[in-house]
Amino acid sequence: PDEGCYIHGLFLEGARWDPAAFQLAESRPKELYTEMAVIWLLPVPNRKPPATGTYLCPIYKTLTRAGTLSTTGHSTNYVIAVEIPTDKPQKHWIKRGTALICALDF
């Protein structure tokens, strides 16, 4: 794009992307991982995060979320967190362990 960048090839664990509603939805039965829609990262200076309507979803390199702690206090497997639209509170997705994964191990 002219501004920002597109991210594709991520997988959702603990939820799925609903293309009709453009938000997170519950996983289907026996569905561990689903492909995430393309994410458009658009930098905005001094942007205030919305109070509701989004889930701050962490992105990990691999399914093993643990790694050695770096100087930032985050796991070396942690990449960044992105805001994903949802109609449920953050704690709903946190209890399900919802995260984006860059590469599946199998």
N, CA, C and O atoms as a MOPAC input file, in Angstrom:
PM7 MOZYME 1SCF
protein

 N      0.82400 1    -1.20300 1     0.00000 1
 C      0.00000 1     0.00000 1     0.00000 1
 C      0.86800 1     1.26700 1     0.00000 1
 O      2.07800 1     1.19900 1     0.21500 1
 N      0.25600 1     2.38400 1    -0.23600 1
 C      0.98700 1     3.65500 1    -0.20400 1
 C      1.49900 1     3.96700 1     1.19700 1
 O      2.57600 1     4.54200 1     1.35400 1
 N      0.73300 1     3.59100 1     2.20900 1
 C      1.14200 1     3.80000 1     3.59800 1
 C      0.98100 1     2.51200 1     4.37900 1
 O      0.07100 1     1.72800 1     4.10700 1
 N      1.86200 1     2.28500 1     5.35300 1
 C      1.77000 1     1.10000 1     6.19000 1
 C      2.24200 1    -0.14700 1     5.47100 1
 O      2.98200 1    -0.06900 1     4.49000 1
 N      1.80900 1    -1.30200 1     5.96600 1
 C      2.17600 1    -2.57400 1     5.34200 1
 C      1.09500 1    -3.61200 1     5.61900 1
 O      0.33200 1    -3.50800 1     6.57900 1
 N      1.05400 1    -4.61400 1     4.74800 1
 C      0.13100 1    -5.73100 1     4.90800 1
 C      0.85400 1    -6.89600 1     5.55300 1
 O      2.02700 1    -7.14300 1     5.27100 1
 N      0.15100 1    -7.61300 1     6.42300 1
 C      0.69500 1    -8.82900 1     7.02500 1
 C     -0.25400 1    -9.96700 1     6.67800 1
 O     -1.45800 1    -9.87600 1     6.92000 1
 N      0.28300 1   -11.02400 1     6.11700 1
 C     -0.54400 1   -12.18800 1     5.80000 1
 C      0.21900 1   -13.45100 1     6.19200 1
 O      1.43100 1   -13.41600 1     6.40900 1
 N     -0.49800 1   -14.55200 1     6.27900 1
 C      0.13500 1   -15.81600 1     6.64000 1
 C      0.11200 1   -16.11900 1     8.12600 1
 O      0.78000 1   -17.05300 1     8.56900 1
 N     -0.63800 1   -15.35700 1     8.90600 1
 C     -0.74100 1   -15.62600 1    10.33900 1
 C     -1.87800 1   -16.60900 1    10.60100 1
 O     -2.81900 1   -16.72100 1     9.81500 1
 N     -1.76700 1   -17.31400 1    11.72100 1
 C     -2.78100 1   -18.28100 1    12.12700 1
 C     -3.33500 1   -17.88700 1    13.48800 1
 O     -2.58800 1   -17.45300 1    14.36500 1
 N     -4.64100 1   -18.03800 1    13.66400 1
 C     -5.29800 1   -17.76800 1    14.94200 1
 C     -5.42200 1   -19.05000 1    15.74400 1
 O     -5.79400 1   -20.09400 1    15.20800 1
 N     -5.11300 1   -18.96800 1    17.01300 1
 C     -5.31900 1   -20.08600 1    17.93900 1
 C     -6.27700 1   -19.60200 1    19.01700 1
 O     -6.08000 1   -18.52900 1    19.58800 1
 N     -7.31200 1   -20.38800 1    19.29800 1
 C     -8.27400 1   -20.03000 1    20.33600 1
 C     -9.44700 1   -19.20400 1    19.83800 1
 O    -10.31200 1   -18.81000 1    20.62100 1
 N     -9.47900 1   -18.94200 1    18.54500 1
 C    -10.57600 1   -18.17800 1    17.94100 1
 C    -10.46900 1   -18.33000 1    16.42900 1
 O     -9.56000 1   -18.98500 1    15.91900 1
 N    -11.40900 1   -17.71700 1    15.72500 1
 C    -11.33300 1   -17.67600 1    14.26300 1
 C    -11.77000 1   -16.29800 1    13.80600 1
 O    -12.42500 1   -15.56200 1    14.54500 1
 N    -11.40300 1   -15.96000 1    12.58700 1
 C    -11.81900 1   -14.68800 1    12.00800 1
 C    -13.12500 1   -14.91500 1    11.26900 1
 O    -13.23600 1   -15.83400 1    10.45900 1
 N    -14.11000 1   -14.07900 1    11.54800 1
 C    -15.40100 1   -14.15200 1    10.86800 1
 C    -15.40900 1   -13.10300 1     9.75200 1
 O    -15.54100 1   -11.91100 1    10.03000 1
 N    -15.26800 1   -13.53400 1     8.49300 1
 C    -15.19800 1   -12.56300 1     7.39700 1
 C    -16.51800 1   -11.82800 1     7.14900 1
 O    -16.51300 1   -10.73500 1     6.58300 1
 N    -17.62600 1   -12.40100 1     7.55700 1
 C    -18.92000 1   -11.73900 1     7.36000 1
 C    -19.10900 1   -10.59500 1     8.36000 1
 O    -19.61900 1    -9.53300 1     8.00400 1
 N    -18.69500 1   -10.81600 1     9.61300 1
 C    -18.87200 1    -9.80800 1    10.65700 1
 C    -17.63000 1    -8.93400 1    10.84400 1
 O    -17.68300 1    -7.93300 1    11.55900 1
 N    -16.50700 1    -9.30300 1    10.20700 1
 C    -15.23000 1    -8.58200 1    10.33200 1
 C    -14.79400 1    -8.45600 1    11.79000 1
 O    -14.42300 1    -7.37800 1    12.25600 1
 N    -14.84800 1    -9.60000 1    12.50700 1
 C    -14.40700 1    -9.61600 1    13.89900 1
 C    -14.08000 1   -11.03700 1    14.32700 1
 O    -14.33200 1   -11.99600 1    13.59800 1
 N    -13.50800 1   -11.15600 1    15.53200 1
 C    -13.20400 1   -12.47200 1    16.08900 1
 C    -14.49100 1   -13.22400 1    16.38100 1
 O    -15.51400 1   -12.63100 1    16.72200 1
 N    -14.41800 1   -14.54000 1    16.24000 1
 C    -15.55700 1   -15.40100 1    16.55500 1
 C    -15.03200 1   -16.65400 1    17.24300 1
 O    -13.83700 1   -16.94800 1    17.20200 1
 N    -15.94000 1   -17.38400 1    17.87200 1
 C    -15.55800 1   -18.63000 1    18.53400 1
 C    -15.04400 1   -19.64100 1    17.51100 1
 O    -15.51700 1   -19.68300 1    16.37500 1
 N    -14.07700 1   -20.44900 1    17.92200 1
 C    -13.57200 1   -21.51900 1    17.05600 1
 C    -14.66400 1   -22.53900 1    16.80300 1
 O    -15.54700 1   -22.74200 1    17.63600 1
 N    -14.59800 1   -23.16800 1    15.66300 1
 C    -15.52100 1   -24.26100 1    15.37200 1
 C    -15.01200 1   -25.51300 1    16.07600 1
 O    -13.83000 1   -25.59300 1    16.41200 1
 N    -15.89600 1   -26.49900 1    16.30400 1
 C    -15.46200 1   -27.73600 1    16.96600 1
 C    -14.31900 1   -28.41500 1    16.19000 1
 O    -14.34400 1   -28.48800 1    14.96100 1
 N    -13.33000 1   -28.90500 1    16.92700 1
 C    -12.16700 1   -29.62200 1    16.39800 1
 C    -11.30000 1   -28.76900 1    15.47300 1
 O    -10.54400 1   -29.30900 1    14.66600 1
 N    -11.39900 1   -27.47700 1    15.57800 1
 C    -10.61100 1   -26.56600 1    14.75700 1
 C     -9.61500 1   -25.85200 1    15.67700 1
 O     -9.97900 1   -24.92100 1    16.39600 1
 N     -8.36000 1   -26.29800 1    15.64600 1
 C     -7.35500 1   -25.72700 1    16.53700 1
 C     -6.79800 1   -24.41000 1    16.02000 1
 O     -6.64300 1   -23.45600 1    16.78100 1
 N     -6.49500 1   -24.35600 1    14.72400 1
 C     -5.87500 1   -23.17000 1    14.13800 1
 C     -6.62500 1   -22.78100 1    12.87400 1
 O     -7.04500 1   -23.64300 1    12.10200 1
 N     -6.79100 1   -21.49300 1    12.66800 1
 C     -7.43600 1   -21.00400 1    11.44900 1
 C     -6.57600 1   -19.88800 1    10.86000 1
 O     -5.82200 1   -19.22700 1    11.57400 1
 N     -6.69900 1   -19.69300 1     9.56800 1
 C     -5.95100 1   -18.61500 1     8.92400 1
 C     -6.57500 1   -17.27500 1     9.27900 1
 O     -7.79700 1   -17.12600 1     9.31100 1
 N     -5.71600 1   -16.31500 1     9.54200 1
 C     -6.17000 1   -14.96200 1     9.84100 1
 C     -6.25400 1   -14.18200 1     8.53800 1
 O     -5.48900 1   -14.42800 1     7.60600 1
 N     -7.17600 1   -13.25200 1     8.47900 1
 C     -7.29000 1   -12.36900 1     7.32000 1
 C     -6.04600 1   -11.47900 1     7.23300 1
 O     -5.28700 1   -11.36700 1     8.19600 1
 N     -5.85100 1   -10.86700 1     6.10600 1
 C     -4.73500 1    -9.93800 1     5.93000 1
 C     -4.92200 1    -8.74800 1     6.86700 1
 O     -6.01600 1    -8.19200 1     6.96700 1
 N     -3.85500 1    -8.36500 1     7.54500 1
 C     -3.88500 1    -7.24600 1     8.48700 1
 C     -3.14600 1    -6.07500 1     7.85200 1
 O     -2.03800 1    -6.24100 1     7.34000 1
 N     -3.74800 1    -4.90400 1     7.88200 1
 C     -3.11100 1    -3.70200 1     7.36100 1
 C     -2.62200 1    -2.87900 1     8.55000 1
 O     -3.42700 1    -2.31800 1     9.29300 1
 N     -1.31500 1    -2.80900 1     8.72800 1
 C     -0.73400 1    -1.99000 1     9.79000 1
 C     -0.52800 1    -0.58600 1     9.25400 1
 O      0.21200 1    -0.38600 1     8.29100 1
 N     -1.16800 1     0.37000 1     9.86400 1
 C     -1.09000 1     1.75600 1     9.44000 1
 C     -0.65200 1     2.59600 1    10.63000 1
 O     -1.42600 1     2.77500 1    11.57000 1
 N      0.57500 1     3.11700 1    10.61100 1
 C      1.05100 1     3.89600 1    11.76200 1
 C      0.32400 1     5.23500 1    11.88000 1
 O      0.14300 1     5.95000 1    10.89400 1
 N     -0.08600 1     5.55800 1    13.10200 1
 C     -0.76000 1     6.82200 1    13.39300 1
 C     -0.07200 1     7.42400 1    14.61200 1
 O     -0.05500 1     6.79600 1    15.67100 1
 N      0.49200 1     8.61800 1    14.49300 1
 C      1.17600 1     9.21000 1    15.64500 1
 C      0.21200 1     9.57200 1    16.77800 1
 O     -0.88100 1    10.08500 1    16.53700 1
 N      0.62500 1     9.30100 1    17.99100 1
 C     -0.12100 1     9.65100 1    19.20800 1
 C     -1.56000 1     9.12500 1    19.21200 1
 O     -2.46400 1     9.79600 1    19.71000 1
 N     -1.76900 1     7.94600 1    18.67000 1
 C     -3.09800 1     7.35800 1    18.61500 1
 C     -3.48800 1     6.80100 1    19.97800 1
 O     -2.68700 1     6.13400 1    20.63300 1
 N     -4.70500 1     7.07300 1    20.39900 1
 C     -5.22900 1     6.51800 1    21.64800 1
 C     -5.95000 1     5.21600 1    21.32900 1
 O     -6.81300 1     5.19700 1    20.45000 1
 N     -5.61800 1     4.11900 1    22.02200 1
 C     -6.31300 1     2.85400 1    21.75200 1
 C     -7.77200 1     2.93600 1    22.19100 1
 O     -8.07700 1     3.57700 1    23.19600 1
 N     -8.67600 1     2.29400 1    21.45000 1
 C    -10.08200 1     2.31100 1    21.84400 1
 C    -10.30100 1     1.56700 1    23.16100 1
 O     -9.62300 1     0.58100 1    23.44900 1
 N    -11.24600 1     2.04800 1    23.94700 1
 C    -11.52500 1     1.44700 1    25.25900 1
 C    -12.25700 1     0.11300 1    25.12200 1
 O    -12.04500 1    -0.79100 1    25.93100 1
 N    -13.10200 1    -0.02000 1    24.12400 1
 C    -13.85300 1    -1.25400 1    23.92100 1
 C    -13.89400 1    -1.57900 1    22.42300 1
 O    -13.55200 1    -0.75200 1    21.57700 1
 N    -14.32100 1    -2.80400 1    22.12900 1
 C    -14.51000 1    -3.19300 1    20.74100 1
 C    -13.30600 1    -3.80900 1    20.07200 1
 O    -13.36400 1    -4.15500 1    18.89200 1
 N    -12.20000 1    -3.95400 1    20.81000 1
 C    -11.01200 1    -4.60800 1    20.25400 1
 C    -10.38200 1    -5.54600 1    21.27100 1
 O    -10.54900 1    -5.38400 1    22.48000 1
 N     -9.65400 1    -6.53100 1    20.75600 1
 C     -8.85000 1    -7.42300 1    21.59200 1
 C     -7.39700 1    -7.18600 1    21.22500 1
 O     -7.03600 1    -7.27500 1    20.05200 1
 N     -6.57000 1    -6.89000 1    22.19100 1
 C     -5.14700 1    -6.68800 1    21.97300 1
 C     -4.48900 1    -8.06300 1    21.90100 1
 O     -4.09800 1    -8.63100 1    22.92100 1
 N     -4.37200 1    -8.58600 1    20.69100 1
 C     -3.95900 1    -9.96700 1    20.45500 1
 C     -2.44200 1   -10.07300 1    20.28100 1
 O     -1.87900 1    -9.40800 1    19.41100 1
 N     -1.77600 1   -10.89200 1    21.08800 1
 C     -0.33300 1   -11.05800 1    20.92100 1
 C     -0.00500 1   -11.91000 1    19.69700 1
 O     -0.77000 1   -12.80200 1    19.32800 1
 N      1.12900 1   -11.63100 1    19.07700 1
 C      1.63400 1   -12.44100 1    17.96600 1
 C      2.90300 1   -13.13400 1    18.44900 1
 O      3.79900 1   -12.49700 1    19.00500 1
 N      2.96900 1   -14.45100 1    18.23100 1
 C      4.13900 1   -15.24300 1    18.59500 1
 C      4.74800 1   -15.85700 1    17.34900 1
 O      4.04500 1   -16.10900 1    16.37100 1
 N      6.05000 1   -16.09900 1    17.37500 1
 C      6.74200 1   -16.69500 1    16.23300 1
 C      6.31600 1   -18.13500 1    16.01100 1
 O      6.06100 1   -18.53700 1    14.87600 1
 N      6.23500 1   -18.92200 1    17.08600 1
 C      5.87300 1   -20.33500 1    16.99300 1
 C      4.80900 1   -20.66100 1    18.03300 1
 O      4.46600 1   -19.82500 1    18.86900 1
 N      4.29100 1   -21.89000 1    17.97000 1
 C      3.27600 1   -22.33200 1    18.92900 1
 C      3.80100 1   -22.35300 1    20.36100 1
 O      3.03600 1   -22.16900 1    21.30800 1
 N      5.09500 1   -22.57400 1    20.51900 1
 C      5.69100 1   -22.55300 1    21.85700 1
 C      5.77800 1   -21.10600 1    22.28500 1
 O      6.66100 1   -20.37400 1    21.83900 1
 N      4.88700 1   -20.70000 1    23.12900 1
 C      4.83900 1   -19.28400 1    23.50400 1
 C      5.95500 1   -18.90800 1    24.46700 1
 O      6.27400 1   -17.73000 1    24.63100 1
 N      6.54000 1   -19.90500 1    25.09800 1
 C      7.62300 1   -19.63200 1    26.03700 1
 C      8.92900 1   -19.43100 1    25.27300 1
 O      9.11800 1   -19.98100 1    24.18800 1
 N      9.78500 1   -18.67000 1    25.82800 1
 C     11.10700 1   -18.42400 1    25.27800 1
 C     11.93300 1   -17.79300 1    26.38300 1
 O     11.44600 1   -17.62700 1    27.50100 1
 N     13.14500 1   -17.44900 1    26.09300 1
 C     13.95000 1   -16.79500 1    27.12200 1
 C     13.50600 1   -15.33800 1    27.22300 1
 O     13.13700 1   -14.72000 1    26.22500 1
 N     13.54800 1   -14.80500 1    28.42900 1
 C     13.14300 1   -13.41400 1    28.62100 1
 C     14.24000 1   -12.49600 1    28.12200 1
 O     15.41500 1   -12.67000 1    28.44400 1
 N     13.83700 1   -11.51800 1    27.33200 1
 C     14.80300 1   -10.54300 1    26.83400 1
 C     14.84900 1    -9.36300 1    27.79000 1
 O     14.17400 1    -9.36500 1    28.82000 1
 N     15.63100 1    -8.37300 1    27.45700 1
 C     15.76400 1    -7.20300 1    28.33300 1
 C     14.46500 1    -6.41300 1    28.43300 1
 O     14.29300 1    -5.63300 1    29.37000 1
 N     13.54300 1    -6.60200 1    27.48200 1
 C     12.26000 1    -5.89600 1    27.53300 1
 C     11.28300 1    -6.55200 1    28.49700 1
 O     10.25000 1    -5.96800 1    28.82600 1
 N     11.59800 1    -7.76100 1    28.95200 1
 C     10.69400 1    -8.48600 1    29.83600 1
 C      9.73700 1    -9.38200 1    29.09900 1
 O      8.93400 1   -10.07500 1    29.72300 1
 N      9.80400 1    -9.38500 1    27.76200 1
 C      8.95700 1   -10.24500 1    26.94200 1
 C      9.74300 1   -11.48800 1    26.52300 1
 O     10.97400 1   -11.49600 1    26.52900 1
 N      9.01100 1   -12.52400 1    26.16300 1
 C      9.62400 1   -13.74100 1    25.64800 1
 C     10.25500 1   -13.43700 1    24.29300 1
 O      9.76100 1   -12.58300 1    23.55700 1
 N     11.33300 1   -14.12200 1    23.96300 1
 C     11.96300 1   -13.93700 1    22.65300 1
 C     11.08500 1   -14.49200 1    21.54600 1
 O     11.35000 1   -14.24100 1    20.37000 1
 N     10.04600 1   -15.24000 1    21.89300 1
 C      9.10000 1   -15.77800 1    20.92900 1
 C      7.98200 1   -14.77300 1    20.62200 1
 O      7.24700 1   -14.93500 1    19.64800 1
 N      7.86200 1   -13.74900 1    21.44700 1
 C      6.81700 1   -12.72200 1    21.29500 1
 C      7.24200 1   -11.72600 1    20.21600 1
 O      8.40300 1   -11.31900 1    20.16200 1
 N      6.29500 1   -11.33600 1    19.35700 1
 C      6.60400 1   -10.38000 1    18.29200 1
 C      6.02600 1    -9.01000 1    18.62500 1
 O      6.77100 1    -8.05800 1    18.85700 1
 N      4.70300 1    -8.91000 1    18.64800 1
 C      4.00700 1    -7.64600 1    18.88600 1
 C      2.54300 1    -7.97600 1    19.19200 1
 O      2.12200 1    -9.12100 1    19.02600 1
 N      1.78400 1    -7.00600 1    19.62600 1
 C      0.34300 1    -7.19900 1    19.82300 1
 C     -0.40500 1    -6.29600 1    18.83700 1
 O      0.00100 1    -5.16100 1    18.58700 1
 N     -1.48800 1    -6.81100 1    18.28800 1
 C     -2.30800 1    -6.03900 1    17.35400 1
 C     -3.74800 1    -5.99800 1    17.85300 1
 O     -4.21400 1    -6.91800 1    18.52500 1
 N     -4.43600 1    -4.92600 1    17.51800 1
 C     -5.83600 1    -4.77800 1    17.90100 1
 C     -6.71500 1    -5.46500 1    16.86100 1
 O     -6.62900 1    -5.17100 1    15.66900 1
 N     -7.56500 1    -6.38800 1    17.32700 1
 C     -8.48000 1    -7.09900 1    16.44300 1
 C     -9.90500 1    -6.78300 1    16.88700 1
 O    -10.21000 1    -6.87700 1    18.07600 1
 N    -10.78100 1    -6.41100 1    15.95700 1
 C    -12.16700 1    -6.09400 1    16.32600 1
 C    -12.89300 1    -7.29100 1    16.94900 1
 O    -12.70200 1    -8.43100 1    16.52800 1
 N    -13.71900 1    -7.01700 1    17.94600 1
 C    -14.50300 1    -8.05000 1    18.62200 1
 C    -15.71200 1    -7.40900 1    19.29000 1
 O    -15.72100 1    -6.21100 1    19.57300 1
 N    -16.73100 1    -8.22500 1    19.53800 1
 C    -17.89400 1    -7.73100 1    20.27800 1
 C    -17.90400 1    -8.27000 1    21.70800 1
 O    -18.86200 1    -8.06000 1    22.45200 1
 N    -16.83800 1    -8.96200 1    22.08100 1
 C    -16.72100 1    -9.52100 1    23.43400 1
 C    -15.59600 1    -8.79500 1    24.18500 1
 O    -14.72100 1    -8.19700 1    23.55900 1
 N    -15.61600 1    -8.84500 1    25.51900 1
 C    -14.54600 1    -8.18600 1    26.28300 1
 C    -13.20300 1    -8.91900 1    26.14000 1
 O    -13.16800 1   -10.09400 1    25.77500 1
 N    -12.12100 1    -8.22700 1    26.42800 1
 C    -10.77500 1    -8.80100 1    26.31600 1
 C    -10.62700 1   -10.08000 1    27.13600 1
 O    -10.00800 1   -11.04100 1    26.68000 1
 N    -11.19100 1   -10.09700 1    28.34200 1
 C    -11.00600 1   -11.26100 1    29.21100 1
 C    -11.58700 1   -12.53400 1    28.59200 1
 O    -11.11900 1   -13.63300 1    28.89100 1
 N    -12.59400 1   -12.39800 1    27.74000 1
 C    -13.17700 1   -13.55500 1    27.05800 1
 C    -12.10900 1   -14.25600 1    26.20800 1
 O    -11.98500 1   -15.47900 1    26.26000 1
 N    -11.35000 1   -13.49700 1    25.43700 1
 C    -10.33100 1   -14.06800 1    24.54900 1
 C     -9.07000 1   -14.44600 1    25.31800 1
 O     -8.36500 1   -15.37600 1    24.92900 1
 N     -8.78600 1   -13.74600 1    26.38800 1
 C     -7.62000 1   -14.09400 1    27.21900 1
 C     -7.82200 1   -15.46900 1    27.84500 1
 O     -6.88900 1   -16.27100 1    27.87600 1
 N     -9.03400 1   -15.75900 1    28.34800 1
 C     -9.32800 1   -17.06800 1    28.94700 1
 C     -9.18000 1   -18.19400 1    27.93500 1
 O     -8.84400 1   -19.31600 1    28.31300 1
 N     -9.42400 1   -17.92000 1    26.66500 1
 C     -9.29000 1   -18.92900 1    25.61400 1
 C     -7.85900 1   -19.03600 1    25.09200 1
 O     -7.56000 1   -19.91000 1    24.27800 1
 N     -6.98500 1   -18.16500 1    25.55000 1
 C     -5.59900 1   -18.19400 1    25.09800 1
 C     -5.45500 1   -17.78100 1    23.64500 1
 O     -4.57600 1   -18.27200 1    22.93600 1
 N     -6.31500 1   -16.88200 1    23.20400 1
 C     -6.30000 1   -16.46600 1    21.79900 1
 C     -5.02900 1   -15.69100 1    21.47300 1
 O     -4.66300 1   -14.73200 1    22.15200 1
 N     -4.36800 1   -16.14200 1    20.40800 1
 C     -3.14400 1   -15.49600 1    19.94700 1
 C     -2.96600 1   -15.73800 1    18.46400 1
 O     -3.55100 1   -16.66000 1    17.89500 1
 N     -2.15000 1   -14.90000 1    17.84400 1
 C     -1.76800 1   -15.10000 1    16.45500 1
 C     -0.41300 1   -15.78200 1    16.42400 1
 O      0.45900 1   -15.46500 1    17.23200 1
 N     -0.22700 1   -16.71100 1    15.50300 1
 C      1.01200 1   -17.48800 1    15.39000 1
 C      1.57600 1   -17.28900 1    13.99200 1
 O      0.84300 1   -17.35300 1    13.00500 1
 N      2.88600 1   -17.04600 1    13.90800 1
 C      3.54100 1   -16.85800 1    12.60400 1
 C      3.76100 1   -18.18000 1    11.88200 1
 O      3.59500 1   -18.25100 1    10.66500 1
 N      4.13000 1   -19.22500 1    12.61000 1
 C      4.43400 1   -20.50400 1    11.96400 1
 C      3.95600 1   -21.64400 1    12.83000 1
 O      4.25900 1   -21.69600 1    14.02200 1
 N      3.19800 1   -22.57200 1    12.23000 1
 C      2.76700 1   -23.77400 1    12.93800 1
 C      3.89300 1   -24.78000 1    12.93600 1
 O      4.66600 1   -24.83900 1    11.97900 1
 N      4.00500 1   -25.57200 1    13.98500 1
 C      5.11100 1   -26.52200 1    14.12000 1
 C      4.95300 1   -27.79800 1    13.32600 1
 O      5.91300 1   -28.55800 1    13.19500 1
 N      3.76700 1   -28.05900 1    12.79000 1
 C      3.59000 1   -29.31400 1    12.10300 1
 C      3.44200 1   -29.13600 1    10.61200 1
 O      3.28300 1   -30.11700 1     9.88600 1

